[in-house]
Amino acid sequence: MKTRRDFLRSTVLGASASWTVPMFIERTFGQLHQGARDLAVQPVTGKDDTILVVLQLAGGNDGLNTLVPFSDDAYHKARPRLAKKEKEIIKLSDHLGLNAALPFLGSLFKEGDLGVVQGVGYPNPNRSHFVSTSIWETADPGNRSATGWLGRYFDNACPGADPTVGISFNKTQPESFGALKNPGVCLNSPELYRWIHQGGNKDQAEDFFASLNRPDSGTDASTADDDGPTDGGSIAMPAGGKVGGISGEGNLDFLKRVALDAQVSSKTILELAAKHKTTVSYDGTPLARNLNLVARMIAGGMPTRVYYVSHGGFDTHNQQLNSHDRLLGQLDSGLKSFFADLKQQGNDKRVVLMTFSEFGRRVAENASAGTDHGKGSCLFLAGHGIKGGIYGRQPSLSDLSEGDLKHNVDFRSVYGNILGDWLKAPSIKPILGADYPSLGLVG
């Protein structure tokens, strides 16, 4: 019984546990949270420390029309239809400017709260959406790792953490959350937004959780694939098909444990998020709705250290000009509302948001007034905790790699800064496999 009492004391899941839970839950909970049993105090959580929001720009964002080298003649020659003119950008320097669809990010840059990292990539880059996304998510250019960079952070730096140490709003668990012990929680359902925004009651919440976690009648739990339940579910298997980090735990036990973790954690999420009231207006885009929900969770005191959201549509092979500007405008609007909400809460100094995309686009536009898969690109880091400025060297537009920009910043250097300096991981090497040069992004 000591294991049970200590577990109840050390995790929010204990709030819903009853004395009649099955023995397998008693066993798996006790083993899962063994790191928490001997802690004199609660582990550091998102309730009382820094928080990271990871925002994926899915599809391969065109870095050259996001961070525009407007003074470079080679840029205009390579893109006669797509190149941005000087009047269509927000100047950051005499050579670089943001796409005019990003006025909020421009204001963050002027305030010193936006880090722009140019020329980001990795050795031997791959132009496949699937492979390159996997490389960014696992932080392994060899694409051999069965766990993700954030999952390894949870395993190595967050012992005894609640299952909600990481929350994703993807349809399935992102590969970056793949972990041996604690893969976080994956939530995605229109019912989530409907319940939150219409002011649901307890009964509605219970119905929502029941549907969220009901077994998939077409799937044998012992042979479930990586995506887990498919009927609007929030449960995701760890990356690489590995089930659990508990010796001797079978697939069925793992799925049951994760189902209970997700169900009770989801209940906490909804109850806390429903309480938060804000005067900040959000757009109706999926990205804005997800950022709204993240803000609600932060305001409610969730113990989450990492939130993960996506903004898709960046595979702009055809007629890119208007669609890309529209996507960037949605990004900018969502971030403006999100950071205004955080400021209203008094939580703006505790949150850093990082964007990433699996690759950039080719330097030259194609025959369809779009751009094809490329290599090096740019990313943003936003928040009071970031030392604003431009990082990395401006990639050459004439010295190319098969028509693509060459990277000069390894993305793992960015990860290392965030893990060590923002999330305060005691050691980077077990997470990234090596130490990487610091960019000095956090301060």
C-alpha positions, 0 to 999 in steps of 0.5 A, spaced: 500 500 500 505 504 500 506 504 493 499 506 492 499 512 497 506 515 495 503 515 488 496 518 490 501 523 493 505 525 487 501 525 481 494 529 479 491 522 477 490 520 484 485 525 484 480 520 480 483 513 483 478 509 487 480 503 492 477 498 487 482 499 481 484 493 478 491 490 480 494 491 474 493 498 474 496 498 482 502 494 479 503 499 473 502 505 476 507 503 482 512 501 477 511 507 472 511 512 478 517 509 482 521 515 480 516 519 484 516 515 490 522 517 493 522 525 492 521 529 498 518 534 494 514 534 487 518 534 481 518 541 477 512 542 473 509 547 468 505 549 474 511 552 477 517 553 471 518 554 464 514 551 459 515 550 451 510 550 446 513 547 439 509 549 433 510 545 427 509 548 420 508 541 416 509 540 409 516 544 408 515 552 409 518 556 404 524 559 408 526 564 403 519 567 402 518 567 410 525 570 412 526 574 405 533 576 403 530 582 399 537 585 397 540 579 394 539 580 386 540 572 386 533 571 390 529 576 385 532 572 379 530 565 381 523 567 383 521 572 378 513 571 380 514 569 387 520 574 390 517 579 395 519 586 393 522 591 399 515 594 400 512 587 401 516 585 407 518 588 414 525 590 415 529 586 420 536 589 417 539 592 411 538 585 407 533 581 411 526 582 412 520 578 414 514 577 410 509 582 411 504 577 413 507 577 419 506 583 423 506 581 430 512 577 429 515 583 426 513 587 433 516 581 437 523 582 434 523 590 435 521 588 442 527 583 443 523 577 444 524 574 437 530 569 435 530 568 428 535 562 426 537 562 419 540 556 415 537 551 419 538 544 417 542 537 418 547 533 415 545 529 409 538 532 408 533 528 406 527 531 401 522 526 403 516 529 408 516 523 412 523 521 413 525 529 414 520 530 419 522 523 423 529 526 423 527 533 426 522 529 431 527 524 433 533 529 433 537 523 429 539 524 422 541 517 421 533 516 422 535 510 427 532 512 433 526 509 436 524 515 441 523 522 440 527 528 442 522 530 447 520 523 449 528 522 451 527 529 455 521 526 459 525 520 460 531 523 463 529 530 466 522 529 468 522 523 473 516 521 476 512 526 472 505 526 471 503 523 464 501 530 462 508 532 462 507 533 455 501 534 451 500 534 443 494 536 439 496 532 433 491 526 431 496 521 433 502 522 438 508 526 434 514 522 434 518 527 438 514 524 444 516 517 443 519 515 450 521 509 454 517 511 460 512 517 459 510 519 452 505 524 454 498 525 452 495 526 445 488 529 444 485 531 438 477 532 437 472 537 435 468 535 441 474 538 445 473 545 442 465 544 443 465 542 450 470 548 452 467 554 448 460 552 450 461 551 457 460 544 458 458 541 465 461 535 468 456 530 465 458 532 458 465 532 460 464 524 463 461 523 456 467 526 452 472 522 456 468 516 455 468 517 447 475 519 447 477 513 451 473 507 448 476 501 445 476 501 438 472 495 436 476 493 430 483 493 433 486 487 437 489 491 443 495 486 443 496 488 436 494 495 436 499 499 431 502 506 433 496 510 432 492 507 437 485 508 437 482 511 431 475 513 433 477 520 435 481 517 440 487 521 444 491 515 446 497 514 442 502 508 442 510 510 443 514 511 437 517 505 434 512 501 436 515 500 443 510 499 448 511 501 455 518 502 459 516 497 465 519 490 465 514 485 463 508 489 462 504 486 456 501 490 450 494 490 453 496 492 460 500 498 457 494 500 453 489 500 459 494 504 463 495 509 458 488 509 457 486 510 464 492 516 464 489 519 458 482 519 461 484 522 468 489 527 465 483 529 460 478 530 465 483 535 469 485 538 462 478 540 460 476 542 467 481 547 468 481 549 461 473 551 462 475 555 468 479 560 464 476 566 461 479 571 457 478 577 453 483 576 448 479 574 441 482 568 437 481 566 430 477 560 428 483 556 425 485 550 427 491 553 429 488 558 433 483 554 437 489 549 439 493 555 441 487 558 445 486 551 449 494 551 450 493 558 453 487 555 457 491 549 460 497 554 462 492 559 466 489 553 469 496 550 472 497 544 468 503 541 470 505 540 463 512 542 461 511 541 453 505 543 448 505 541 441 501 544 436 501 543 428 499 548 422 499 545 416 499 546 408 506 548 407 507 543 401 506 549 396 508 546 389 503 550 386 501 557 386 504 559 392 504 566 393 497 567 396 496 560 399 503 561 403 502 569 405 495 566 408 498 561 412 503 565 415 498 570 416 494 565 420 500 563 424 501 571 426 494 572 428 494 565 432 501 567 435 498 574 437 492 572 440 496 567 444 501 571 447 496 577 449 492 571 452 499 569 456 500 576 458 493 577 461 494 571 465 501 574 467 504 567 464 508 571 458 515 570 462 514 563 463 513 560 455 517 560 449 514 558 443 519 554 437 517 553 430 520 548 426 518 545 419 521 538 416 525 542 410 525 549 406 523 549 399 528 550 392 531 557 391 528 557 384 520 557 383 518 551 379 513 552 372 507 552 376 509 558 380 510 554 386 516 551 390 519 544 390 522 540 396 528 543 399 533 543 404 536 549 409 530 553 412 529 558 418 525 557 424 523 562 430 523 562 437 518 567 441 518 569 448 521 574 453 526 568 455 529 569 448 535 573 446 532 577 440 536 577 434 538 574 427 542 567 428 546 563 423 549 566 417 545 568 411 545 562 406 548 563 399 543 563 394 549 562 389 553 556 392 547 551 392 547 544 394 543 541 388 539 547 387 538 548 395 540 552 401 546 549 405 545 549 412 550 552 417 546 551 423 545 544 426 538 544 428 540 540 434 544 546 437 537 549 437 534 543 441 540 543 446 539 551 447 532 550 449 533 543 453 539 546 457 538 553 458 530 553 458 527 547 460 533 546 465 535 539 463 541 537 467 544 534 461 543 534 454 548 528 452 543 523 454 537 526 450 541 529 443 547 524 444 552 529 444 553 536 446 552 541 440 555 549 440 550 554 444 547 559 440 546 563 446 538 564 444 536 564 451 537 569 456 
